[in-house]
Amino acid sequence: MGAVCMSLEQTGLGTGIRYADIQALNLYWSQVRLLYSCFEAPVRASDSSVFAHEMPGGQYTNLMFQASQLGLGQQWAGESLTEVSFRAWC
């Protein structure tokens, strides 16, 4: 959110949200995430493969966890595309 707001400030589309307010929100949410980190999936960055498999985030992380528990973590790319094929079949 901060990157979008700050990039728009130099245009006629500025949001009017102060940088200090955005930073305060970022700090708050980074602290909240620490409290819930034990429940998070090991996905730490966005993944553009969502355009290929079109899975919702919760389904994606659940299937990724299950694949890793079954020892299929190295095959995750193929497994997520198999999910796409299965949904097309249904």
Helices and strands as residue ranges (DSSP letters): H 2-8, H 19-35, G 37-39, H 50-53, H 57-69, G 73-75, H 76-89
